[in-house]
């Protein structure tokens, strides 16, 4: 076996012939052992909780950990010795397996994304994971190399992009890390949800190792003090503590995910996003696969004058993978988000001025807000109040008085968020209130349109038009637009796409699908 294939000198791969089989870095075996952190941490917590006295269950757990460690280490050695990869003139290939050999190949012309990630352990060891894929769902369209030396991963990514047809250029950097963006981190769901998620995770860990969390001294005292105190004092105080903890956690999470952030055009065909503190991530998006951008303005972030940006692109995997890989700008100021949108699209987007939707759309949102947000709790209180406890009737009336203005305000905000329009070669679509999104789509990327209605929407004279795109969320909806103008707008946005399918504009407005 040649010296290159033996893996004794992993940093010499760059001098190998392109068609030779290459090995992974041998330090990947150490990475496989990081799973020991969780069980050993559980044993440490058990030791702290019991004063260092292990019961039979703990000793059995320790023995199991030792046996599994030996098995995992042996498996890691075998996996490393039997894994090879190479880049030929036509494809990138991966060969694995001991008893059952598997060879997976992806043609270079089908490579759509080449991502590099590294968790904290891999960064300490100087390693990285490279994933090259076609962007289709499932594992068959992706090759994952775990793990390579960091310089080798960077060199291999450049090789794959170059040999798949990308050229080099010195395009400007679109955005870099800015500590001032940290002020937008608390304006997310994780300010509250993150606290309960973290508390639930700790609770499950303690319960899993045999510790009953509600019997821990300070936890028990906290619940007892809460019950014996004035609720009008303890409830606001608890909410304040949750908010402060959530804000601190949101800032920490934001810093970890977007540390050393950089968005740039690295060549004439690739947009690259690099970010991460403990786990580094590097995502590449081909210009040829870019279909547009989405400007996201969740309710709290919008109230703070912020927004984030996602790329609408194919080749980024499944919908779930796409949502993680497509983010090109974290929560930042609205003006900066617009600037980044323009840099990604190649032309200024500006503040979108969109056509409003008919007043029937407002009525529909008001009805939904009351039907789903106000009436169910009111009925749930009023029925037992009429049958059992009249005081619940007052609670139902109080709920209606408090919830009705909020529901109406949210419905009006959702209506103001509706809009659609055309700007140059882009179709603009906007909707939402809790998670408002404005999407700019390349009109040439629209493959088909779907017109959807119901008996209620037909009576109101509105229709929902969905633009089908082979990227992002696959379909982008123009909700509750005027049925009388829907077909003419679609024809203006994508000339000729309806002609061969529809006999008349009226049939499209009544629910025909293309």
C-alpha positions as CSV (number, residue, x, y, z in Angstrom):
1,X,0.0,0.0,0.0
2,X,1.4,3.4,-0.9
3,X,2.3,6.0,1.7
4,X,-0.6,8.2,0.7
5,X,-3.1,5.5,1.1
6,X,-1.8,4.4,4.5
7,X,-2.9,7.7,6.0
8,X,0.5,8.3,7.8
9,X,0.9,11.7,6.3
10,X,-2.6,13.2,5.9
11,X,-1.4,16.7,5.2
12,X,0.3,15.6,2.0
13,X,-3.0,14.9,0.2
14,X,-2.7,18.0,-1.9
15,X,0.3,16.5,-3.7
16,X,-1.5,13.3,-4.6
17,X,-2.7,12.6,-8.1
18,X,-6.3,13.8,-8.4
19,X,-7.6,10.3,-9.3
20,X,-5.9,8.5,-6.4
21,X,-7.9,7.3,-3.4
22,X,-7.3,9.4,-0.3
23,X,-7.9,8.7,3.4
24,X,-9.6,10.6,6.1
25,X,-7.5,12.2,8.9
26,X,-6.7,9.6,11.6
27,X,-7.7,12.1,14.3
28,X,-11.3,11.4,13.4
29,X,-11.1,8.4,15.7
30,X,-10.7,10.8,18.6
31,X,-13.8,12.7,17.5
32,X,-15.9,9.6,17.6
33,X,-15.1,9.3,21.4
34,X,-16.7,12.7,22.2
35,X,-20.0,10.9,23.0
36,X,-18.4,10.0,26.3
37,X,-19.1,13.5,27.5
38,X,-22.8,13.0,28.2
39,X,-22.7,9.7,30.2
40,X,-19.6,10.9,32.1
41,X,-21.3,14.2,32.9
42,X,-24.4,12.3,34.2
43,X,-22.1,10.2,36.5
44,X,-20.5,13.4,37.7
45,X,-23.9,14.9,38.5
46,X,-24.9,11.7,40.3
47,X,-21.7,11.9,42.4
48,X,-22.4,15.5,43.3
49,X,-26.0,14.7,44.2
50,X,-25.1,11.6,46.3
51,X,-21.9,12.9,47.9
52,X,-19.6,10.6,45.9
53,X,-21.5,7.4,46.8
54,X,-22.3,5.3,43.8
55,X,-25.0,2.7,44.0
56,X,-25.3,-0.5,41.9
57,X,-27.0,1.3,39.1
58,X,-24.1,3.8,38.8
59,X,-21.5,1.0,38.7
60,X,-23.4,-0.9,36.0
61,X,-23.6,2.4,34.0
62,X,-19.9,2.8,34.3
63,X,-19.2,-0.8,33.1
64,X,-21.6,-0.3,30.1
65,X,-19.7,3.0,29.2
66,X,-16.4,1.1,29.3
67,X,-17.7,-1.7,27.1
68,X,-19.3,0.7,24.6
69,X,-16.2,2.8,24.5
70,X,-14.1,-0.2,23.5
71,X,-16.6,-1.1,20.8
72,X,-17.0,2.4,19.4
73,X,-13.2,2.9,19.3
74,X,-12.7,-0.4,17.5
75,X,-15.4,0.5,15.1
76,X,-13.9,3.9,14.5
77,X,-10.5,2.4,13.6
78,X,-12.1,0.0,11.2
79,X,-14.2,2.8,9.6
80,X,-11.2,5.0,9.2
81,X,-9.1,2.2,7.7
82,X,-11.8,1.2,5.2
83,X,-13.0,4.7,4.1
84,X,-11.5,6.2,0.9
85,X,-12.4,9.1,-1.3
86,X,-11.2,10.6,-4.5
87,X,-12.0,13.3,-7.1
88,X,-11.8,12.2,-10.7
89,X,-12.2,14.2,-13.8
90,X,-16.0,13.5,-13.7
91,X,-17.1,12.8,-10.2
92,X,-16.3,12.8,-6.5
93,X,-16.4,9.2,-5.1
94,X,-16.6,7.7,-1.6
95,X,-15.8,4.1,-0.8
96,X,-16.7,2.6,2.6
97,X,-17.5,-0.7,4.3
98,X,-15.7,-3.8,5.6
99,X,-17.9,-6.9,4.8
100,X,-20.3,-5.0,2.5
101,X,-18.5,-2.5,0.4
102,X,-20.3,0.6,-0.8
103,X,-19.2,3.1,-3.4
104,X,-21.1,6.4,-3.8
105,X,-20.3,8.9,-6.6
106,X,-21.7,12.3,-7.5
107,X,-21.0,13.8,-10.9
108,X,-19.1,17.0,-10.5
109,X,-21.5,18.9,-12.8
110,X,-24.3,18.0,-10.3
111,X,-22.5,19.3,-7.2
112,X,-24.7,22.2,-5.9
113,X,-23.4,22.8,-2.4
114,X,-20.1,22.2,-0.7
115,X,-20.3,23.0,3.1
116,X,-17.6,22.9,5.8
117,X,-18.5,22.5,9.4
118,X,-16.5,21.9,12.6
119,X,-17.7,21.5,16.1
120,X,-15.7,22.5,19.2
121,X,-13.8,19.2,19.4
122,X,-13.0,19.1,15.7
123,X,-11.7,22.7,15.9
124,X,-9.4,21.9,18.8
125,X,-8.0,19.0,16.7
126,X,-7.8,21.1,13.6
127,X,-10.4,19.0,11.7
128,X,-13.5,19.8,9.7
129,X,-16.4,17.9,8.0
130,X,-17.0,18.5,4.3
131,X,-20.3,17.8,2.7
132,X,-20.8,17.9,-1.0
133,X,-24.3,17.3,-2.4
134,X,-26.6,17.7,-5.3
135,X,-29.2,19.4,-3.2
136,X,-31.8,16.7,-3.4
137,X,-33.5,15.1,-0.4
138,X,-32.1,12.0,1.2
139,X,-28.5,10.7,1.7
140,X,-28.1,9.5,-1.8
141,X,-27.4,12.9,-3.1
142,X,-24.7,13.8,-0.6
143,X,-21.2,12.7,0.3
144,X,-19.9,13.4,3.8
145,X,-16.2,13.3,4.7
146,X,-15.8,13.1,8.5
147,X,-13.3,14.3,9.1
148,X,-10.5,16.0,7.2
149,X,-7.6,18.3,8.2
150,X,-8.9,21.8,8.0
151,X,-6.5,22.9,5.2
152,X,-7.4,19.8,3.2
153,X,-11.1,20.5,3.6
154,X,-10.7,24.1,2.4
155,X,-8.5,22.9,-0.5
156,X,-10.9,20.1,-1.5
157,X,-13.9,22.6,-1.5
158,X,-12.0,24.9,-3.8
159,X,-11.1,21.9,-6.0
160,X,-14.7,20.7,-6.2
161,X,-16.1,24.1,-7.0
162,X,-13.4,24.8,-9.6
163,X,-13.8,21.4,-11.3
164,X,-17.6,21.8,-11.3
165,X,-17.3,24.9,-13.4
166,X,-16.8,27.9,-11.1
167,X,-14.4,30.6,-11.9
168,X,-12.4,33.0,-9.7
169,X,-13.1,36.6,-9.2
170,X,-12.7,39.4,-6.6
171,X,-16.2,40.4,-5.8
172,X,-16.9,42.6,-2.8
173,X,-17.7,41.4,0.7
174,X,-21.4,41.9,1.4
175,X,-21.4,41.7,5.2
176,X,-19.2,40.9,8.2
177,X,-19.6,40.3,11.9
178,X,-20.8,43.4,13.8
179,X,-21.1,43.4,17.7
180,X,-23.9,46.0,17.4
181,X,-26.2,43.3,16.0
182,X,-26.3,41.6,19.4
183,X,-29.0,44.0,20.5
184,X,-31.4,42.2,18.1
185,X,-30.8,38.8,19.6
186,X,-33.3,39.2,22.5
187,X,-36.0,40.1,20.0
188,X,-36.6,36.5,19.2
189,X,-38.8,33.6,20.4
190,X,-35.9,32.2,22.4
191,X,-36.2,35.0,25.0
192,X,-39.0,33.0,26.6
193,X,-39.1,29.7,24.8
194,X,-35.3,29.1,25.2
195,X,-35.6,29.3,29.0
196,X,-38.4,26.6,29.2
197,X,-36.6,24.5,26.6
198,X,-33.3,24.6,28.6
199,X,-35.2,23.9,31.9
200,X,-37.0,21.0,30.3
201,X,-33.7,19.5,29.1
202,X,-32.0,19.8,32.5
203,X,-35.1,18.3,34.1
204,X,-35.0,15.3,31.8
205,X,-31.3,14.7,32.3
206,X,-31.7,14.8,36.1
207,X,-34.7,12.5,36.0
208,X,-32.9,10.1,33.6
209,X,-30.0,9.6,36.1
210,X,-32.4,9.0,39.0
211,X,-32.5,12.5,40.6
212,X,-35.9,13.8,41.4
213,X,-35.6,17.6,40.6
214,X,-38.5,18.7,42.7
215,X,-36.8,17.3,45.8
216,X,-33.6,19.4,45.3
217,X,-33.5,21.9,48.2
218,X,-33.5,25.2,46.4
219,X,-36.1,24.0,43.9
220,X,-38.4,22.9,46.6
221,X,-37.9,26.1,48.6
222,X,-38.6,28.2,45.4
223,X,-41.9,26.5,44.8
224,X,-42.9,26.8,48.5
225,X,-42.0,30.5,48.6
226,X,-43.9,31.1,45.4
227,X,-47.0,29.6,46.8
228,X,-46.9,31.5,50.0
229,X,-46.2,34.9,48.5
230,X,-48.4,37.5,47.0
231,X,-49.1,36.4,43.4
232,X,-49.2,40.0,42.2
233,X,-45.6,40.3,43.3
234,X,-44.2,36.8,42.5
235,X,-45.7,36.4,39.0
236,X,-44.2,39.7,37.6
237,X,-40.9,38.8,39.4
238,X,-40.9,35.3,37.8
239,X,-41.6,36.8,34.4
240,X,-38.8,39.3,34.9
241,X,-36.3,36.6,35.8
242,X,-37.4,34.5,32.8
243,X,-37.0,37.5,30.5
244,X,-33.5,38.3,31.8
245,X,-32.4,34.7,31.6
246,X,-33.9,34.4,28.1
247,X,-32.2,37.6,26.9
248,X,-28.8,36.5,28.2
249,X,-29.2,33.1,26.6
250,X,-30.4,34.6,23.3
251,X,-27.3,36.9,23.2
252,X,-25.0,33.9,24.0
253,X,-26.7,31.7,21.3
254,X,-26.5,34.5,18.7
255,X,-22.8,35.1,19.5
256,X,-22.0,31.4,19.1
257,X,-23.8,30.9,15.9
258,X,-22.7,34.2,14.2
259,X,-19.2,34.6,15.5
260,X,-16.7,35.5,12.8
261,X,-19.6,35.9,10.3
262,X,-18.7,36.8,6.7
263,X,-20.9,36.9,3.6
264,X,-19.0,37.3,0.3
265,X,-18.9,36.5,-3.3
266,X,-15.8,34.3,-3.5
267,X,-15.9,33.9,-7.3
268,X,-18.2,34.6,-10.2
269,X,-20.6,31.8,-9.3
270,X,-20.5,31.2,-5.5
271,X,-22.0,33.1,-2.6
272,X,-20.3,31.9,0.6
273,X,-21.5,32.3,4.3
274,X,-19.0,31.6,7.0
275,X,-19.9,31.7,10.7
276,X,-19.7,30.0,14.1
277,X,-17.7,30.1,17.4
278,X,-17.6,26.6,18.8
279,X,-19.1,24.9,15.7
280,X,-17.9,26.6,12.5
281,X,-20.1,26.5,9.4
282,X,-19.3,27.4,5.8
283,X,-22.1,27.2,3.2
284,X,-21.6,27.9,-0.5
285,X,-24.5,28.8,-2.8
286,X,-24.0,28.8,-6.6
287,X,-25.2,31.9,-8.4
288,X,-26.9,29.7,-11.0
289,X,-29.0,28.1,-8.2
290,X,-30.0,31.4,-6.6
291,X,-33.7,32.3,-7.3
292,X,-34.2,35.2,-4.9
293,X,-34.2,36.3,-1.3
294,X,-36.6,36.4,1.6
295,X,-36.6,39.3,4.0
296,X,-37.9,38.0,7.4
297,X,-39.5,40.3,10.0
298,X,-40.8,38.4,13.0
299,X,-43.2,40.5,15.2
300,X,-40.7,41.4,18.0
301,X,-37.8,41.9,15.6
302,X,-40.0,44.1,13.4
303,X,-41.0,46.2,16.4
304,X,-37.3,46.7,17.1
305,X,-36.5,47.8,13.5
306,X,-34.7,44.6,12.5
307,X,-34.9,41.9,9.9
308,X,-32.9,38.9,8.7
309,X,-32.3,37.5,5.2
310,X,-32.5,34.1,3.6
311,X,-31.5,33.1,0.2
312,X,-34.1,31.4,-2.0
313,X,-31.9,28.8,-3.7
314,X,-32.0,25.2,-4.9
315,X,-29.4,22.6,-4.0
316,X,-29.5,23.2,-0.3
317,X,-31.1,19.9,0.7
318,X,-34.5,19.2,2.2
319,X,-36.8,22.0,3.4
320,X,-35.5,21.6,7.0
321,X,-31.9,21.7,5.8
322,X,-32.7,24.6,3.5
323,X,-34.0,26.7,6.4
324,X,-30.7,26.3,8.2
325,X,-28.3,26.7,5.3
326,X,-30.1,29.5,3.5
327,X,-29.7,32.2,6.2
328,X,-27.3,34.8,4.8
329,X,-27.8,37.6,7.3
330,X,-28.7,37.1,11.0
331,X,-31.1,39.6,12.7
332,X,-29.8,43.0,11.9
333,X,-31.1,46.5,11.2
334,X,-33.8,46.8,8.5
335,X,-31.6,49.0,6.4
336,X,-28.7,46.6,6.4
337,X,-31.0,43.7,5.5
338,X,-32.2,45.6,2.5
339,X,-28.6,46.3,1.5
340,X,-27.7,42.6,1.8
341,X,-30.7,41.7,-0.3
342,X,-29.5,44.0,-3.0
343,X,-26.0,42.6,-2.9
344,X,-27.3,39.0,-3.2
345,X,-29.7,39.8,-6.0
346,X,-27.2,41.9,-7.9
347,X,-29.4,45.0,-8.0
348,X,-30.9,47.3,-5.3
349,X,-34.1,46.1,-3.8
350,X,-35.1,49.2,-1.8
351,X,-38.1,49.4,0.4
352,X,-40.7,47.4,-1.5
353,X,-43.8,49.3,-2.5
354,X,-46.5,46.6,-3.0
355,X,-50.1,46.6,-4.3
356,X,-52.6,46.4,-1.4
357,X,-55.2,43.7,-1.2
358,X,-59.0,44.1,-1.1
359,X,-60.8,44.9,2.1
360,X,-62.3,41.5,2.0
361,X,-58.9,40.2,3.0
362,X,-59.2,42.3,6.2
363,X,-62.6,40.9,7.0
364,X,-61.3,37.4,6.6
365,X,-58.5,38.0,9.0
366,X,-60.7,39.6,11.6
367,X,-63.1,36.7,11.5
368,X,-60.3,34.2,11.8
369,X,-58.7,36.1,14.8
370,X,-62.0,36.1,16.7
371,X,-63.0,32.6,15.7
372,X,-59.7,31.0,16.7
373,X,-58.3,33.3,19.3
374,X,-61.2,35.0,21.2
375,X,-64.3,32.8,21.1
376,X,-62.9,29.3,22.1
377,X,-61.6,30.5,25.5
378,X,-64.7,32.6,26.1
379,X,-67.0,29.6,25.3
380,X,-64.8,27.3,27.5
381,X,-65.4,29.7,30.4
382,X,-69.0,30.7,29.7
383,X,-70.5,27.2,29.5
384,X,-69.3,25.9,32.9
385,X,-70.1,29.4,34.3
386,X,-73.7,29.1,33.2
387,X,-74.0,25.6,34.5
388,X,-71.9,25.6,37.7
389,X,-70.1,28.8,38.8
390,X,-71.5,32.2,37.7
391,X,-68.1,33.8,38.4
392,X,-66.8,32.2,35.3
393,X,-69.2,34.3,33.3
394,X,-67.4,37.4,34.5
395,X,-64.1,35.8,33.6
396,X,-65.4,35.1,30.1
397,X,-66.6,38.7,29.7
398,X,-63.2,39.9,30.9
399,X,-61.4,37.7,28.5
400,X,-63.5,39.1,25.6
401,X,-62.9,42.7,26.6
402,X,-59.1,42.1,26.8
403,X,-58.6,39.7,23.9
404,X,-60.9,41.4,21.3
405,X,-58.8,44.6,20.8
406,X,-55.6,42.5,20.6
407,X,-57.1,40.1,18.1
408,X,-58.4,43.0,16.0
409,X,-55.0,44.8,16.1
410,X,-53.2,41.6,15.0
411,X,-55.7,41.1,12.2
412,X,-55.2,44.6,10.9
413,X,-51.4,44.2,11.1
414,X,-51.7,40.9,9.1
415,X,-53.8,42.8,6.5
416,X,-51.3,45.6,6.2
417,X,-48.6,43.0,5.7
418,X,-50.3,41.6,2.6
419,X,-48.9,42.8,-0.7
420,X,-47.6,41.8,-4.1
421,X,-45.9,43.6,-7.0
422,X,-43.2,43.5,-9.7
423,X,-39.8,45.2,-9.7
424,X,-37.6,44.7,-12.7
425,X,-37.0,41.0,-13.1
426,X,-38.4,40.1,-9.7
427,X,-41.8,39.1,-8.3
428,X,-42.4,40.5,-4.8
429,X,-44.7,38.7,-2.3
430,X,-45.3,39.7,1.3
431,X,-47.5,38.3,4.1
432,X,-47.7,37.4,7.8
433,X,-47.8,39.2,11.1
434,X,-46.0,37.0,13.7
435,X,-43.5,36.0,11.0
436,X,-43.8,38.5,8.2
437,X,-41.8,37.6,5.1
438,X,-41.2,39.6,1.9
439,X,-39.8,37.4,-0.9
440,X,-38.3,38.6,-4.1
441,X,-38.3,35.9,-6.7
442,X,-36.6,35.8,-10.1
443,X,-39.6,35.7,-12.4
444,X,-37.8,33.4,-14.8
445,X,-37.6,30.8,-12.0
446,X,-41.4,30.5,-11.6
447,X,-42.4,27.1,-13.1
448,X,-46.1,27.1,-12.6
449,X,-49.0,28.8,-10.8
450,X,-51.8,27.4,-8.6
451,X,-55.0,29.3,-8.0
452,X,-56.8,28.2,-4.8
453,X,-60.2,29.3,-3.4
454,X,-63.0,28.1,-1.2
455,X,-66.7,28.8,-1.0
456,X,-66.0,31.6,1.5
457,X,-63.2,33.1,-0.6
458,X,-65.3,33.0,-3.8
459,X,-68.0,34.8,-2.0
460,X,-65.5,37.4,-0.8
461,X,-64.0,37.8,-4.3
462,X,-60.5,36.8,-3.4
463,X,-58.1,34.0,-4.5
464,X,-54.7,32.7,-3.4
465,X,-52.1,32.4,-6.1
466,X,-49.1,30.2,-5.5
467,X,-45.9,30.5,-7.5
468,X,-44.1,27.2,-7.8
469,X,-40.3,27.5,-7.7
470,X,-37.8,24.6,-7.5
471,X,-36.0,26.3,-4.6
472,X,-36.6,27.4,-1.0
473,X,-40.1,26.5,0.2
474,X,-41.1,25.2,-3.3
475,X,-44.1,27.5,-3.4
476,X,-44.7,31.1,-2.5
477,X,-48.3,32.3,-1.9
478,X,-50.0,35.6,-2.7
479,X,-52.8,35.3,-0.2
480,X,-56.3,36.7,-0.7
481,X,-55.6,38.8,-3.8
482,X,-58.5,40.1,-5.9
483,X,-59.9,37.4,-8.1
484,X,-60.7,40.0,-10.7
485,X,-57.0,40.9,-11.2
486,X,-55.2,37.7,-10.3
487,X,-54.9,36.3,-13.8
488,X,-53.8,39.6,-15.3
489,X,-51.1,40.0,-12.6
490,X,-49.8,36.5,-13.2
491,X,-49.7,37.0,-16.9
492,X,-47.8,40.2,-16.4
493,X,-45.4,38.5,-14.0
494,X,-44.7,35.4,-16.2
495,X,-45.9,36.2,-19.7
496,X,-47.3,33.2,-21.6
497,X,-47.3,30.7,-18.7
498,X,-51.1,30.5,-18.5
499,X,-52.0,30.8,-22.1
500,X,-51.8,27.1,-23.0
501,X,-53.7,26.0,-19.9
502,X,-56.5,28.4,-19.4
503,X,-59.4,29.1,-21.8
504,X,-60.3,32.4,-20.0
505,X,-59.1,34.5,-17.1
506,X,-62.4,33.8,-15.3
507,X,-61.7,30.1,-15.2
508,X,-58.4,30.7,-13.5
509,X,-60.0,33.0,-10.9
510,X,-62.5,30.3,-10.1
511,X,-59.8,27.8,-9.1
512,X,-58.2,26.3,-12.2
513,X,-54.7,24.9,-11.5
514,X,-51.7,24.9,-13.8
